Amino acid sequence: MSARRLRALRRAGLGMLIHAAACAAAASDARVALPMRDIALANLAALRDQPERLLLRVGAIDPRVERIDFGAWPFAGRTDRRYGIVQFEPGATSSIRRALSERGIAIVGYLPNQAYLVRWPPDARASLTTLAGVRWSGAYEAGYKFAPALLDGSALACCAPSGPVELEIHGFPGERVEALVEAVRAAAPAAAIGARASSLDLPAFRVRVHPTQLAEFVTAVAAIDGVAFVEPHAAPRPANRDAIGPIQANAASCANPDASDRCPGGLDLARAPLWARGLLGSEQIVAVADTGLDRNESWFVGLDRGEGVVEAITMADDPPPLPPQTGTVHPDRKVYAYWVQPGASAYDNTLGCGGLPVPFHGSHVVGSVLGDAAPYAAPGVAHYADGEGMAPQAQVLFQDIGDDATGCLSIADIGATLAQAHAGGAGIHSDSWGGASNGYYGGYDLRADAALWSIQDLLMVVSAGNDGPDAATTGSPGNAKNTLTIGATRHGLSARVAAWSSRGPTVDGRRKPDLVAPGEAIVSAAGNLDDGDAVQAGTTRAMDGTSMATPIVAGGAALLRQYFGEGGYPLGRPTPHERIVPTGSLLKAALINGAAPITGSWGMWPDDSVGWGRIWVANSAYFQGDRRGLRLWVRDNGAGLATADTDEFALTVGAGDELRATLAWFDPEAAPLAAPALVNDLDLTVIGPYGHVYRGNHFGFDQSEPGGSADRLNTVEQVRLKTPAAGVYHVRVEAHAVPGNGRATSHRQGYALVVSGRLGANGDRLYADGFSDGDDPRHAAPATLGVIANDAAGVRLQAAPAAGAEAYQLYRADGSCADAPRERFRFAGVAETGTFADARSQGGQAYAYRVRAIRDGVESALSDACVEVVSQAACDRLPAFARDSLVADGLHASCAIDLAWQPATPRCPGETVDYRVWRADDASAAPTLLATVPAPTYTDLDVVDGRSYVYHVEAVTGGASLLSDPVAARPVGTATGAPGVWIEDADQPAGAVLQAPWTISQAASATGSRSYRSAAGAVYPPDACAALTTIALVVRPDTPRLHYRARWQIEADYDGVVVELSADGGASWTALTPDGGYPGSFAQTQEPPVNACGYPASQGAFNGESPGYAERTFVAVDHDLSAWAGQRVLLRWRLSSDGGAAGEGYFVDDIRLDALMPMACTAAP
């Protein structure tokens, strides 16, 4: 840390202590100390070629001989007890993954170069010292947990001296977000806890810290196990006529635009070639997350799907579904769904975060995508009116993220929001918002990458931001690897980049934005404050921003998605048997491959102001009669490439037309600590007819040059030859390194490859016009396909020869031939003969296969011949495990705690499941491995009367493991003694069993600092039926009363908590009514009931909001148990929710039962 930075910190009131202990610890480490600093972009490419170096946000080191010096921060000697780093030798990826799994070490992330982030049992690191392939292993150091901006003082630039600093805390994958929240609350009580995220096993939450307390906060959080990274949080903020011609045809929207590229006379439909071909967005659902939608403007009420116009105003779901759960959909409406996200409110307004007005931003954005006023577009007919969107027949799934009270955006868990949209039917997600992260890869980015990698069939179109013209100003999630990030040109056909459009590269050197589109003076829906039930005439306004360019691209992408969905490829016209469901990576590759290569701010193409150019949708497709042909290949991740695999395609290319090849893949999310964000590295190589080797992204001027080195940063690679020589070109996709990040199957990488040019021999039959719509000019597909081997090496297949074929391509789908739709078959291999080896199947999984023949560079139709097989290959699928099934019983005469859980089911043939039992002294302590057992039960005898313990169980198969939710238990004796008051209190748990999502929480309490709560996240989950249950106790005969204090925020009439009693050991339960009755009931549940526990509408319950809830007041509640005086009973508080809205849940504290007190258990012999 520089002296200037240190003085700045001290001026801000951040006194830092340099500990003698820290100095001593540093002195005992003989490695060379290197200063903490970001890796310079100029050095990054060279460092990527040095496999011994770890490339981290805090610096680049050879961990064998170097370490990071964190200066005055007292981090020396502090490490995370459960997490570490294992660096492996080149070529050892596969063997290291197996060896780590065998030792009970779970991979939870990837760090460049060639290292895994791991969660390891005690003493496991020692077993790695002699393991072949391991170069180095070490603990996860405390200093690794923090972005350099927090340690060098630069994070205070936004806020000091008085404003709070907002931070995002990331837990390691698999950690419980609520446990991390509790640990941070305990360590830093002054920090204000904010929104949480937990989807995709990626726990994170936000905190606000006063600048004067930042040093103390960092020091405290450094000691918390399970915290992976802390970084400044960039709050999200919002970031057509004359755009139609440029994005469809790379031409102005009229013959004679004015000096500002505007078309005052309106759109010339002849300049909308995709609309002319019937591509209007039909049957496409585009999800938009934005400030709100004025859903009663005429732009958003009419839809004609070919059966007449349906005019309807769609109301927001009330209650809204909690992501990733879906809500009500309206297949025949323009607004297909309206789902408000947690923390937001319905409909649009003019408020902006921080007081800056942003007038009806969401309405304008949706209008640009798909707005359509009467007369409405019909299948194949545009009926264009000024201000309509790019895809006027598409439908919108609107996800409202606008908080009407503050004007700010509320999107805590973008992964859950994306999953909700996809589950609802969307194939494209448009996001005209982002946080000003200045090119850094942050929480929004990694969650978007995780979701898009997992979903595969979703394209996320994101604005780059409005923070230009400086370099490295792109925002998040626009810095994600898998998004299509959009910058802005000026109006219409202008090739000039808007001055305010954010530029790349990202901090780790990746090219962003990906594409540009018009973003200045964009005319679209105006919106207003009238959200009534009457349809209003649509009005327009002009707005600027990458927010306006982004929906233009999203609308263009909807046209391209319709092209693929209708079977437009490869014949260039709708062909039902050629329909495909395009992956997000295919849409991304095709749009980039077809882009108009305009030069950017620095006179270069491609560059970091325009990316790959301006969207040009017609050039991203092939239409019957075009000279320029198109070929594409799409691999799913499940059939993806492993390290050193290569796919090679031979293409005959004619002279006279530009040749482009574009490779894109959706990469698993990076670890927050990683400096380059790339995990799986593929390479594109094109070898010309004279032996010239062209590597992806090696350009000179504005086309590819031979030679150069492979790109080690980007997930998009292109080769462009403006005047290719005629001949045969070999296009290769090579897997340079596919280590994965610990997610199942992430060590195999799918991709999309798109090639365009004068393809085939002499402009072959496929690309020549003149055949009728009913004809297929291609040769026949192979007549038969059979399995010739199925063993540990994979599945081998043989296709019947096809006359004249020079190659064959294999296609695979999950399931059987009868069940797998033809559009779901995706490329799985290429061979010169009809013999294929599919080495990427999962043992025990059923697959269906079809094949195509290639002749003269033309693909045949997908074969009618289909064969199905259950693979006998190796398998590394996760077991099926009910992670919330663990229960504990501490009621024994001799001190013991019995654990039981539902058995896990292996999903790989021949595998068995073992269970690791972990115990911790409290929820925030590091667990200890007690035993590994083959059956789903365990008894812990090493326990002490009255002491609480926290347990996890880990289900382990040969290739993977899953960790259960935790349960707390306390041993207690069975004998009863004198009358007294049994107290069950979260500060001193007395053996209550918590069924997920019940947790011990520090969010609120009646006394002490903790209570029991029916939620582990920001709100309780949907469709939950779960209870907090006491140990068995004998009710006092003289004063049979139950007392407790409670606080609740639960959806009224739909969800609730019911208190119940069992006098027969849990075989049956009786609902207890509190004195004075319940405050609510399940009045709005249906028949049969939709709440998860099945309570009828008449059942009373705690729901609504308790008195004084906002002030954290707890209400005293009592029950009369006279009917059970003298009986041994169990008591439980049972949450039941449906799939709709949710609140913070039910808090209960100071549970007191007048009972015959249980005697202490005796120590086990």
TADA-V209859 format. One record per residue. N is the residue number from 1. OMEGA is omega in whole degrees, -180 to 180 (* if undefined). D_LAST is the distance of its C-alpha to the last C-alpha in Angstrom with 2 decimals. Layout:
n:omega:d_last
N:OMEGA:D_LAST
N:OMEGA:D_LAST
//
This chain:
n:omega:d_last
1:-178:56.80
2:178:60.44
3:179:61.63
4:179:63.49
5:-179:60.39
6:178:58.46
7:179:61.30
8:179:61.36
9:-179:57.69
10:178:58.20
11:179:61.27
12:178:59.15
13:-177:56.80
14:178:54.03
15:-179:53.15
16:-178:51.01
17:174:49.26
18:-172:49.28
19:175:46.11
20:179:46.07
21:179:42.64
22:179:44.15
23:-180:46.96
24:-180:44.65
25:179:42.59
26:-179:45.83
27:-178:47.13
28:178:44.16
29:-173:45.06
30:-178:47.90
31:179:49.11
32:-180:52.47
33:176:52.26
34:-178:54.42
35:175:55.39
36:176:54.00
37:174:56.71
38:177:57.59
39:180:58.78
40:-177:62.56
41:-179:63.87
42:-178:66.42
43:-168:63.69
44:-178:61.44
45:179:63.16
46:-180:63.06
47:178:59.40
48:179:58.56
49:178:59.90
50:-171:57.60
51:-179:54.34
52:-174:52.57
53:168:52.87
54:-178:50.54
55:-172:52.78
56:177:51.10
57:-178:52.44
58:178:51.98
59:179:53.81
60:-178:54.17
61:161:52.30
62:-169:51.46
63:176:47.75
64:-171:47.66
65:-177:50.19
66:176:50.69
67:177:48.83
68:175:49.93
69:-178:50.72
70:171:49.94
71:-173:51.96
72:-178:51.13
73:-175:48.16
74:-177:44.87
75:-172:43.24
76:179:42.84
77:179:39.32
78:178:38.17
79:174:37.02
80:-173:35.19
81:-174:31.67
82:-175:31.60
83:-180:35.22
84:-179:37.55
85:176:40.78
86:177:41.35
87:-175:44.97
88:-180:46.14
89:177:49.16
90:178:52.17
91:-175:51.82
92:-173:48.04
93:-174:47.23
94:-178:46.24
95:179:44.13
96:178:42.32
97:180:41.43
98:-177:39.84
99:179:38.02
100:180:36.59
101:-180:35.35
102:-179:33.67
103:179:31.74
104:-179:30.59
105:-178:33.29
106:175:35.23
107:-179:38.92
108:179:39.86
109:179:43.39
110:174:46.17
111:174:47.87
112:-3:51.17
113:168:51.77
114:178:49.36
115:175:45.99
116:163:43.15
117:-174:41.11
118:167:37.50
119:-174:34.07
120:175:31.65
121:176:27.91
122:176:26.67
123:-179:28.12
124:-178:30.34
125:-179:33.44
126:-178:32.88
127:-177:33.26
128:-173:36.71
129:-180:38.32
130:-177:39.48
131:180:39.87
132:179:43.44
133:178:45.32
134:178:43.39
135:-177:45.84
136:171:43.64
137:-179:40.47
138:-179:39.51
139:175:37.74
140:-172:39.45
141:-178:41.00
142:-179:41.30
143:178:45.08
144:-174:45.13
145:-170:44.04
146:172:47.46
147:-180:50.99
148:-179:53.34
149:178:55.34
150:-176:52.48
151:-178:52.22
152:176:55.94
153:-175:57.03
154:178:59.19
155:-178:57.09
156:-176:58.50
157:-178:62.04
158:-161:61.74
159:-175:60.33
160:9:60.69
161:-169:61.32
162:-175:60.15
163:-179:59.32
164:175:55.74
165:178:54.55
166:-176:53.04
167:171:50.38
168:-179:48.47
169:179:44.85
170:170:43.69
171:173:40.08
172:179:39.11
173:180:39.51
174:176:36.56
175:178:35.40
176:-176:35.36
177:-177:38.39
178:178:36.92
179:177:33.98
180:177:36.62
181:-179:38.74
182:-180:35.97
183:179:35.25
184:178:38.98
185:-179:39.37
186:-177:36.68
187:-176:38.20
188:-174:41.84
189:-177:42.28
190:-179:46.05
191:179:46.29
192:-177:47.58
193:-180:45.75
194:-173:48.10
195:-179:48.21
196:173:45.37
197:-179:45.46
198:-179:42.79
199:176:44.63
200:-179:44.33
201:179:40.93
202:-177:42.89
203:177:41.49
204:174:43.88
205:-177:45.07
206:176:47.80
207:174:47.79
208:-175:50.67
209:177:50.58
210:-177:53.25
211:-178:54.90
212:-179:54.15
213:-174:50.41
214:-179:50.35
215:179:49.29
216:179:46.35
217:-180:45.41
218:-180:45.54
219:-179:43.47
220:-177:40.78
221:179:40.68
222:-176:40.57
223:-175:36.96
224:175:35.78
225:178:33.98
226:175:35.48
227:-178:39.00
228:-174:41.36
229:177:44.77
230:-177:46.68
231:174:50.44
232:178:53.30
233:176:53.81
234:-176:57.34
235:180:57.98
236:178:59.64
237:179:63.27
238:178:66.05
239:*:67.76
240:178:80.88
241:-173:83.81
242:176:84.57
243:-173:81.25
244:179:81.83
245:-180:84.38
246:-174:82.58
247:179:79.21
248:-169:80.66
249:-176:83.70
250:-179:83.61
251:175:86.81
252:-178:87.96
253:177:87.69
254:-176:91.48
255:-174:94.47
256:177:95.56
257:180:92.76
258:-175:93.88
259:179:93.32
260:180:89.79
261:176:88.92
262:179:89.08
263:-176:90.74
264:-179:92.57
265:177:94.05
266:-176:90.70
267:169:88.88
268:-175:90.84
269:176:88.79
270:179:90.21
271:175:87.94
272:-171:84.82
273:179:84.64
274:175:81.16
275:-180:82.19
276:178:85.30
277:176:83.11
278:-180:81.17
279:-176:78.12
280:-177:77.52
281:-177:73.74
282:178:73.79
283:178:70.42
284:177:68.65
285:179:66.01
286:175:65.74
287:176:62.94
288:173:63.95
289:-175:61.66
290:-170:63.84
291:-177:64.81
292:-178:65.85
293:174:68.50
294:-165:71.61
295:179:71.08
296:172:74.24
297:-173:76.71
298:176:78.72
299:-167:77.26
300:-176:74.00
301:-174:75.00
302:179:76.98
303:176:75.98
304:-180:78.07
305:180:76.15
306:180:79.24
307:-178:79.10
308:-177:80.72
309:170:79.69
310:175:76.67
311:-179:76.91
312:175:73.78
313:-179:72.02
314:176:68.28
315:172:66.17
316:176:62.90
317:178:59.88
318:9:58.69
319:180:55.77
320:177:55.57
321:179:53.01
322:-178:50.16
323:9:50.38
324:178:49.70
325:-180:50.27
326:180:53.91
327:-177:56.20
328:175:59.53
329:-178:62.01
330:-172:65.74
331:-177:67.01
332:-178:70.65
333:176:70.74
334:174:71.56
335:-173:68.46
336:178:65.97
337:176:63.07
338:-175:62.52
339:178:58.92
340:-179:58.17
341:-178:55.37
342:179:52.68
343:-179:54.25
344:179:57.78
345:-170:60.41
346:169:62.94
347:-167:66.46
348:175:68.48
349:-175:70.12
350:-175:71.74
351:172:68.97
352:-179:67.73
353:-180:64.76
354:175:65.87
355:180:69.01
356:-177:70.91
357:175:72.25
358:-169:71.54
359:170:73.71
360:-176:72.15
361:-177:70.62
362:179:68.59
363:178:71.61
364:-179:73.73
365:-179:71.14
366:177:70.71
367:180:74.49
368:178:74.84
369:-165:72.47
370:179:73.84
371:-177:75.96
372:179:78.64
373:180:81.25
374:-3:83.69
375:-171:85.28
376:176:81.89
377:175:81.30
378:180:81.19
379:178:79.99
380:-176:82.30
381:-172:84.31
382:-174:83.59
383:-172:85.87
384:170:85.22
385:-176:85.73
386:178:85.48
387:-180:81.94
388:-173:80.10
389:-177:77.16
390:-178:76.83
391:-168:75.29
392:177:76.97
393:179:75.54
394:178:71.90
395:-178:69.45
396:167:67.13
397:-172:63.46
398:177:63.33
399:-173:60.18
400:178:61.06
401:-179:59.46
402:175:61.84
403:-175:60.70
404:180:63.81
405:-175:62.69
406:-174:62.49
407:-180:64.45
408:180:61.60
409:-179:59.84
410:178:56.34
411:-174:54.66
412:-173:51.07
413:-177:49.90
414:177:52.79
415:179:50.59
416:178:49.86
417:178:53.56
418:180:54.74
419:178:52.32
420:-179:53.59
421:-179:57.19
422:178:56.71
423:178:54.82
424:177:57.74
425:-177:60.24
426:174:61.49
427:180:62.41
428:179:63.63
429:-177:62.17
430:-173:64.62
431:179:63.38
432:-180:66.01
433:176:63.67
434:176:61.54
435:-177:60.17
436:-175:62.24
437:174:59.82
438:173:62.64
439:180:61.67
440:178:57.96
441:-173:55.47
442:-174:53.20
443:177:50.92
444:-177:53.62
445:-176:54.61
446:178:51.27
447:175:50.39
448:179:53.80
449:-180:53.36
450:-179:49.95
451:-177:51.37
452:175:54.60
453:-178:52.90
454:-176:50.58
455:180:53.35
456:-172:56.11
457:-178:58.83
458:173:59.43
459:178:61.90
460:-179:61.33
461:-168:64.58
462:176:64.08
463:179:66.51
464:-177:66.66
465:-176:67.38
466:-175:70.43
467:178:69.81
468:12:72.43
469:-176:74.55
470:175:72.29
471:177:70.14
472:179:66.36
473:179:66.55
474:-176:65.01
475:-179:62.33
476:15:59.05
477:179:58.31
478:177:61.58
479:178:59.96
480:-180:57.66
481:-169:58.32
482:178:58.58
483:168:60.77
484:-171:64.56
485:-167:65.57
486:169:69.04
487:-174:71.54
488:164:74.88
489:177:78.48
490:-169:81.28
491:171:83.10
492:-175:84.11
493:-179:84.92
494:177:84.69
495:179:82.97
496:178:82.31
497:177:78.76
498:-175:78.39
499:-175:78.09
500:-178:74.96
501:-177:73.13
502:180:70.00
503:171:70.20
504:0:67.71
505:170:66.32
506:-178:62.68
507:180:61.13
508:169:59.82
509:180:63.31
510:-178:63.17
511:171:66.36
512:-3:66.44
513:177:68.06
514:-178:68.31
515:172:71.48
516:177:73.92
517:178:75.88
518:-178:78.42
519:-178:76.84
520:180:79.75
521:180:81.64
522:-177:79.75
523:-179:81.08
524:-175:78.58
525:-176:77.43
526:-177:77.96
527:173:75.69
528:-175:76.03
529:-180:74.12
530:178:75.20
531:-177:72.25
532:-175:73.90
533:180:74.43
534:178:77.90
535:179:78.62
536:176:80.24
537:-179:82.66
538:174:81.06
539:-175:82.23
540:169:81.68
541:177:81.09
542:179:80.97
543:179:77.92
544:171:76.96
545:170:73.73
546:172:71.42
547:-179:70.08
548:178:73.37
549:-175:73.38
550:179:69.90
551:175:70.68
552:177:73.88
553:179:71.84
554:177:69.32
555:176:72.29
556:178:73.72
557:177:70.41
558:176:70.49
559:180:73.87
560:179:72.53
561:175:69.49
562:178:71.91
563:-180:73.91
564:-177:70.95
565:178:69.72
566:-180:73.16
567:179:73.41
568:176:75.90
569:5:74.64
570:-173:76.03
571:179:79.32
572:176:80.04
573:-179:80.30
574:-177:77.91
575:-171:76.73
576:-176:74.16
577:177:72.67
578:179:72.10
579:174:70.04
580:170:66.96
581:-174:64.24
582:172:64.61
583:174:61.61
584:-180:61.63
585:177:62.16
586:178:65.24
587:-180:66.81
588:-179:66.14
589:-178:67.57
590:179:70.59
591:179:71.46
592:-179:71.25
593:-177:73.17
594:-173:75.97
595:174:76.21
596:-172:79.58
597:175:79.27
598:179:80.74
599:-175:80.51
600:-175:78.41
601:-176:78.93
602:174:79.36
603:-177:81.75
604:170:79.26
605:-16:77.65
606:176:74.76
607:-172:73.65
608:170:71.17
609:179:73.41
610:-176:74.34
611:-179:71.63
612:176:73.08
613:-178:75.90
614:179:76.90
615:-180:75.61
616:-167:78.17
617:-179:76.82
618:179:79.75
619:178:79.28
620:-179:75.62
621:171:76.63
622:176:79.17
623:-178:81.87
624:-180:84.26
625:178:87.26
626:171:85.63
627:-177:86.51
628:-179:83.18
629:-175:80.46
630:170:76.68
631:178:73.79
632:177:70.08
633:-178:66.74
634:173:63.40
635:168:59.99
636:175:56.85
637:-179:53.81
638:177:52.16
639:-173:55.04
640:-178:55.44
641:170:56.16
642:-180:53.59
643:178:54.30
644:174:57.53
645:178:58.60
646:166:62.25
647:-179:64.32
648:-177:68.07
649:178:70.95
650:-177:74.61
651:173:77.09
652:-174:80.87
653:176:82.23
654:178:85.82
655:172:87.64
656:178:88.83
657:180:85.69
658:176:82.83
659:174:79.66
660:172:76.29
661:-177:72.79
662:178:69.84
663:176:66.16
664:176:63.51
665:176:59.79
666:-173:57.00
667:173:54.48
668:-178:50.76
669:177:50.10
670:171:49.86
671:-178:47.10
672:-179:48.33
673:-174:48.12
674:177:50.36
675:168:53.92
676:-176:55.76
677:-177:54.39
678:176:55.18
679:-179:52.24
680:-171:53.91
681:173:57.30
682:179:60.02
683:174:63.53
684:177:66.86
685:175:69.56
686:179:73.04
687:-176:75.19
688:-176:78.88
689:179:81.49
690:175:82.62
691:177:79.18
692:-179:78.64
693:179:74.96
694:-180:74.23
695:-178:70.76
696:175:69.41
697:173:70.28
698:-173:72.52
699:168:75.74
700:-171:79.03
701:-175:81.08
702:173:80.35
703:-177:79.38
704:175:77.15
705:176:78.12
706:176:77.24
707:-178:74.67
708:-179:72.31
709:-178:68.54
710:177:65.94
711:-178:64.62
712:-175:61.01
713:-168:60.66
714:175:62.04
715:170:61.06
716:176:64.74
717:-179:67.10
718:167:70.75
719:-180:73.63
720:175:77.09
721:-174:80.39
722:179:83.41
723:-176:85.86
724:172:83.95
725:178:85.84
726:179:86.08
727:-179:83.88
728:178:80.42
729:177:77.54
730:-179:73.99
731:-176:71.39
732:167:67.92
733:-175:64.55
734:177:62.27
735:-180:58.56
736:179:58.46
737:179:54.76
738:-178:52.42
739:-172:48.95
740:-179:47.84
741:180:45.53
742:175:42.31
743:179:43.45
744:180:43.51
745:-179:46.88
746:175:48.02
747:168:48.59
748:-172:51.58
749:173:54.47
750:-179:57.06
751:168:60.48
752:178:63.91
753:179:67.06
754:179:70.49
755:177:73.76
756:180:77.22
757:176:80.67
758:-169:83.51
759:179:81.26
760:-176:82.20
761:174:85.26
762:180:88.48
763:-168:87.19
764:-173:85.97
765:-175:86.20
766:-174:83.09
767:176:84.51
768:180:88.08
769:172:89.32
770:175:91.44
771:-175:89.16
772:-176:88.80
773:-178:85.74
774:-176:84.91
775:169:85.10
776:-173:82.34
777:-173:84.17
778:174:81.26
779:-176:80.82
780:174:78.47
781:175:74.75
782:-175:73.38
783:-179:73.69
784:177:70.44
785:-177:67.02
786:176:64.43
787:180:61.10
788:175:61.53
789:178:57.95
790:-175:54.50
791:-176:51.70
792:180:49.25
793:-180:52.21
794:-178:53.19
795:177:55.98
796:-173:59.49
797:178:62.45
798:175:66.17
799:176:68.92
800:179:72.33
801:174:75.02
802:-174:77.12
803:174:80.73
804:-176:81.39
805:175:77.84
806:178:76.98
807:179:73.29
808:178:70.68
809:-179:67.93
810:179:64.70
811:-173:63.21
812:173:59.77
813:174:58.10
814:176:54.69
815:-176:54.75
816:178:57.42
817:-178:61.19
818:-173:61.63
819:-174:59.27
820:178:59.84
821:-180:62.90
822:-177:65.43
823:180:65.19
824:177:61.54
825:-179:62.31
826:-175:62.07
827:-180:63.10
828:178:60.76
829:179:62.95
830:180:66.46
831:178:68.05
832:173:71.58
833:-180:71.22
834:-180:69.55
835:-176:66.41
836:171:63.34
837:176:59.84
838:-178:57.37
839:-174:54.50
840:176:52.98
841:178:51.63
842:178:48.01
843:-180:46.63
844:-180:46.22
845:177:48.65
846:179:51.95
847:171:55.12
848:-177:58.81
849:169:61.50
850:-173:65.21
851:170:67.73
852:170:70.91
853:179:73.71
854:179:75.41
855:-177:79.15
856:179:81.49
857:-176:78.67
858:176:78.30
859:170:75.17
860:171:75.69
861:173:74.19
862:-172:70.54
863:168:70.64
864:177:70.54
865:-178:68.76
866:177:65.03
867:-180:62.14
868:-175:58.48
869:169:55.45
870:-172:51.66
871:174:50.90
872:-179:48.88
873:175:48.68
874:-174:45.65
875:176:43.79
876:180:41.88
877:179:41.68
878:175:38.75
879:173:36.49
880:-172:36.90
881:176:33.83
882:-171:33.47
883:179:32.21
884:-173:31.74
885:-177:29.58
886:176:26.08
887:-178:24.20
888:180:20.80
889:-179:18.95
890:-176:16.38
891:-179:16.65
892:174:13.45
893:176:12.04
894:-170:8.49
895:179:9.34
896:173:10.79
897:178:14.36
898:176:16.21
899:176:19.27
900:-179:22.28
901:178:25.83
902:-179:29.05
903:173:29.52
904:180:31.93
905:177:35.06
906:-179:36.40
907:176:40.10
908:-177:40.94
909:174:41.59
910:-179:39.00
911:171:36.36
912:-179:32.74
913:168:30.48
914:-177:27.18
915:173:25.18
916:-179:23.92
917:-178:21.29
918:179:21.97
919:175:20.38
920:-179:22.12
921:173:21.46
922:-171:24.71
923:-176:27.64
924:-178:29.62
925:177:27.06
926:-178:26.97
927:177:24.26
928:178:21.81
929:180:21.41
930:-174:17.85
931:169:18.80
932:-173:21.80
933:-179:21.48
934:-176:24.31
935:-176:23.63
936:174:23.98
937:176:20.41
938:176:17.17
939:179:13.78
940:-179:12.52
941:-177:8.78
942:-178:9.74
943:-176:11.38
944:-179:12.15
945:175:13.70
946:-178:17.45
947:-178:17.80
948:180:19.86
949:178:19.66
950:-175:22.48
951:166:22.16
952:170:24.80
953:-180:25.01
954:177:27.69
955:-171:29.42
956:170:30.72
957:-178:33.50
958:-173:35.55
959:-173:37.91
960:178:36.40
961:176:33.50
962:-176:33.14
963:179:30.73
964:167:29.59
965:-178:30.18
966:168:27.28
967:177:25.17
968:180:23.32
969:-179:20.24
970:179:18.16
971:180:14.93
972:-176:15.87
973:-179:15.00
974:-178:17.01
975:179:18.27
976:-178:21.59
977:-174:23.01
978:174:26.34
979:179:28.96
980:178:29.11
981:176:29.80
982:-177:27.25
983:172:28.26
984:-173:27.83
985:-176:29.47
986:176:29.75
987:176:29.54
988:-175:26.06
989:-176:24.86
990:174:22.84
991:179:21.64
992:179:25.05
993:-178:25.53
994:175:28.59
995:-178:30.59
996:19:33.06
997:179:35.42
998:-179:33.61
999:167:32.51
1000:-170:31.77
1001:172:35.20
1002:-178:36.98
1003:179:40.35
1004:178:40.55
1005:175:38.53
1006:174:39.28
1007:-178:37.35
1008:-176:35.51
1009:-175:36.01
1010:173:34.25
1011:171:34.45
1012:-175:33.46
1013:-177:36.31
1014:180:37.38
1015:176:38.63
1016:180:37.51
1017:-179:41.07
1018:178:44.31
1019:177:44.48
1020:-174:42.33
1021:175:42.81
1022:174:45.15
1023:-180:44.12
1024:171:40.66
1025:-171:38.65
1026:-172:35.37
1027:165:33.29
1028:-173:31.08
1029:179:28.70
1030:169:26.59
1031:178:23.32
1032:-177:23.96
1033:178:25.16
1034:-179:27.02
1035:178:30.58
1036:178:31.83
1037:-171:34.52
1038:-179:36.73
1039:-174:36.99
1040:-176:35.96
1041:173:36.79
1042:-179:35.58
1043:172:36.86
1044:178:36.81
1045:-173:39.20
1046:177:40.54
1047:-174:43.08
1048:171:44.40
1049:-172:46.97
1050:-179:47.04
1051:-177:50.02
1052:173:51.70
1053:-178:52.30
1054:-179:50.59
1055:177:46.97
1056:173:44.64
1057:-180:41.29
1058:177:40.54
1059:-175:37.89
1060:-178:36.33
1061:174:34.03
1062:177:32.14
1063:-179:31.27
1064:175:30.06
1065:178:27.12
1066:179:29.49
1067:178:31.70
1068:-175:34.71
1069:178:35.72
1070:177:38.38
1071:178:40.22
1072:177:40.26
1073:180:43.48
1074:174:43.30
1075:-179:45.55
1076:177:48.96
1077:176:48.17
1078:179:47.34
1079:-177:49.74
1080:-180:50.43
1081:176:49.90
1082:-169:50.08
1083:-175:53.81
1084:175:54.94
1085:-174:52.50
1086:176:54.36
1087:3:54.32
1088:-175:52.12
1089:178:50.09
1090:175:49.61
1091:-166:46.64
1092:179:43.54
1093:177:41.69
1094:178:44.91
1095:178:45.51
1096:-178:49.03
1097:-177:51.69
1098:-176:51.33
1099:175:47.67
1100:-177:47.41
1101:168:45.46
1102:172:45.02
1103:-168:47.54
1104:-180:50.50
1105:-176:49.98
1106:178:48.48
1107:179:50.72
1108:-176:50.69
1109:-178:48.82
1110:180:50.83
1111:179:50.00
1112:178:46.25
1113:175:46.29
1114:-177:43.44
1115:177:44.45
1116:-179:42.68
1117:180:41.77
1118:175:40.79
1119:174:40.03
1120:-178:40.40
1121:-178:37.53
1122:-178:39.09
1123:-179:39.10
1124:-179:35.29
1125:178:34.73
1126:-178:31.65
1127:175:30.43
1128:-173:27.33
1129:166:28.82
1130:176:28.41
1131:177:30.99
1132:173:32.38
1133:-168:35.20
1134:177:36.78
1135:172:39.29
1136:-179:41.99
1137:174:44.68
1138:-176:47.58
1139:-175:49.11
1140:-174:51.37
1141:-179:51.24
1142:175:48.17
1143:-178:47.41
1144:174:44.74
1145:-174:42.61
1146:177:40.64
1147:177:38.77
1148:-174:36.55
1149:175:34.98
1150:177:33.70
1151:-177:32.50
1152:178:32.09
1153:172:31.37
1154:-170:32.00
1155:165:28.83
1156:-168:26.56
1157:176:23.92
1158:177:20.40
1159:178:17.83
1160:173:15.09
1161:178:11.91
1162:-178:8.79
1163:179:6.35
1164:-179:3.79
1165:*:0.00
//
